Amino acid sequence: MSTISTQLRNFKDPTKDQLTHVFFSIPETPPVPLKDTEKQGSGDVEKMEINAILSFGAQEVEDSYAGKLHLLPPYLAFSSLDRKSVRFTLPLSTIRRVERLNARAGVYALSLSTWHGMKIIVQLTSLRPTADLFCSRLREALKAELQRGQMKAVKGFVKTCYSEGLVSLSGVADNEREDGSIITDTREGGPPPETEFHGGLGLQFKFPGDPKKLREASKIKLWTTYLKGHGRNLTLLRYPQCTRLVQVGLPNRLRGEMWETLSGSVYLRYSNPGVYAQLLLDIKGTSSTSFEDIEKDLHRSLPEYAGYQADEGISALRRVLQAYSHRNPEVGYCQAMNILAAAILIYMSEEQAFWLLEVLCDRLLPGYYSPTMHGTLLDQRVFESLVTRCLPMISDHFQAVDVQLSVASLPWFLSLYINSMPMVFAFRIADCFFCMGPKVLFQNKAILKINGEKLLQIQDDGGFLNLMREYFASLGDSAHSESADPRARAITRFQELLLISFREFAVITDETILFERRKYRNEIVNSIESFSKRSAVRNLKTLGRFTKEQAGFVYDALYKAICDVPPPPTVTPPPSLLATNDGTQERAETRIGIPTFQVFFSEILTWARNEKIVINGFQQRIDREVAEHELIDRLFYFWDTSCKGSLSFQDLVSGLDGVMFNDLMENIEWFFNLHDKNKDGFLTKDEVLTLSESFLFIFRYEIGDAYLGAVSKFMTNAFEYGDSLLPQYTNSETGATEPQEIGHNQPYLNLATFRMVVLADEVLESFFETDLSASFRLESVPDLELPPTSSGFLGDLWSNIATQDNKKMFNKLSDELGKTIGKHQVIYRPSIGRFTKLEEPTARESLISSSAKTTFSGSSSDTVTVSSSPSTLALDSSSIHEKGSSSVSAFSPMPHLKAVNAAFMERTPFAIDDAGDDDDDSDLDMVHGEDDDRVLDEVDAFLEAHDSGLSEADKEAAKDLLHAEPVK
């Protein structure tokens, strides 16, 4: 059994709107549908962007930045000109008031008041009509949100966010330990008290790492100050200071909320209240193959963490993974997904983890956790390319000693380093990943540069893995332990890694990664399809008389047919219907219906397609159409031995094996059984007529009248000899002996008689001896063209012109012009092509003697006479023949898949991940007496300068707006 997916070929480069949504972490469509009674909603308001200058803070704590303001209902978003300094995404439902400011002449400014009391001033710098239009659409979108009732939902939602209590006057730290876990009066590991805000397993089982060494208290103070002035959760404004704080490392208690805010999953949770709870109800009592795979991996998910040594953690992980696989059946469950879910559940509630997992799999890491893992393989190819470009000596050495970079790097990408590094450091990589995007994973090739000298000494994959394992275990050690400078000794190996990643490899941007992905996508798709083909052939229960190469040709034709006419989605039947003898559950497989089967058959069978050569004076082309006939449908059900109404790859191979390698007698028997509907060994009169129609369909484009005459003689002989075998009786009126009348659905012609009738005709005998089997042509299918990738203006222009619809339109136009000038000609290819001249071979004598013919000449009323008709002009099928060429990609996914299986079987435990003891009095206590700003020292070395894009005059004008009054 095999599952054949064409999803990779359906990939299209993201549009500008899609890239904008990804950049601002916005769901592509409003998740909450409008009521039928509402005639207008935010989804009806057009999107718009406008040039603007952002000013913020009555205390003038932030500079003003020039950029673009985007109206993306139901969201309002802003990004600075450099697309990295300042950014925000605000649900329109969090905007409480919009006022136009009474500014000096020529300045069009708006004041936005948010739910958390912030005042954002936006100066629209476009022309006045454009600014008016933007304000009009903003007003409509806000009105739509009010009608939807979303503004009422904000109050209840923000109560689930820890930052609300953190910045409040009362605070939330009274019942918390230093690491953020909840203090309970019950025994260790007991359930935490009920709280409104969401939190993960760390509240109950403590968070990894020593809170003193991680400087949790200082980080909380810094974040509290930032969140008070720059909004939080739904209204967070991301200024340079936000990125700086993230690079230092998020505090344990705030990490989960910041992950969902920075990634955008908070908007999914906000827009889909109750969806996760409903999913849990839907999956209760159900089962699937994904659920079985999840159960196998539950106890291999961060087993060293205390939370996953208890039922609470395992049950939470199970529910999140099952809910995701149920909501996204095409993805289901993939290995390594359990590691991610287990990690984020330490800091997030189940609902938060569920939505973050959806953002990870669908947007941040697309294709990483699909059945083919095409996203992972593609990014591994991109990573190798970047290493070759930036670290050529290491790349050349790896090729010389045949070391696969992906053996180590693939688990890094799949698990966001969680399965490779100590958790306290992997979570800091994850902090940067959610804040800055997937480019962080590629910038971390600094790991290779730091260990460059040692990497040039390794000779095999094992040495590579051991070196990386030793390096990750030492990330907490000093990078300059022998230095005389105490500040240099204080720099850890992990801080060194961040320094080199963000400073020396800052040239790797999101645009770089998109370009490289487009460059290597076709290579990866072809290699995955080749691997899937070999797997499908290998998984066949029986090849019959086929070789593996021939079975591969059948797969190629089937894959092409599925691309042209996709079958219905694969749906796993109820478990009760899938139970096998050993009690295991069958896995879903790809099965095709009649429309896809017709296309498949037209690829391998000459008489299952209509091929015509069109000559119109301007061009000569070959048009191929799929033939439709009852014979093809009959073949479909003849091969559907399991009576499922669909065919699998195995069914097709077995069916073709039953006809392609037959001799004369076997082919005659096969054709007889094909038309024997009730399988009783006899054909009825109606079935004889149907069989004759099948002959006419197969021979429809043959040259001359030889085949038409053969079918006519076959029908005459079949009915004459069939009548001669019927019981005889004497007519009392005429005295003549006549056959007994039978019904049209009564047994009439057996196999032996059918064989004799066929062998009586030279044309039909030749057809069954060689032509029938020869009409099945298995040959290499040319590589299918992948969707074109964006390649600039000219490339996009050509791809828009050279579409299939435009080609058909051009062909139709040239045909009409050819008819006008009298040069249009259509020539049909024959399916058999044995006779190329208008000659009819001499037919053999009838099976019935002349006396018998006289006796029964008028006895059968069912004899059908086929009149001759002018033959259709056709060309020899051997005169025009196209052969596809197969190409084998050098990139193979096998080493990567093996690396995944090896990497996720076991995770190395690190002592640094152990939760610290609050009662341990160490010298680190004095850290809390130091200036909290020193926490940020470790990232100052690689902070980039942020350009506001404004002149000094523009900055002064923006400051004036901070004190402007609203227009009355």
Summary of the structure (lengths in Angstrom):
residues: 968
radius of gyration: 36.8
end to end distance: 72.6
largest distance: 131.0
contacts: 2953
relative contact order: 0.10
helix: 51%
strand: 9%
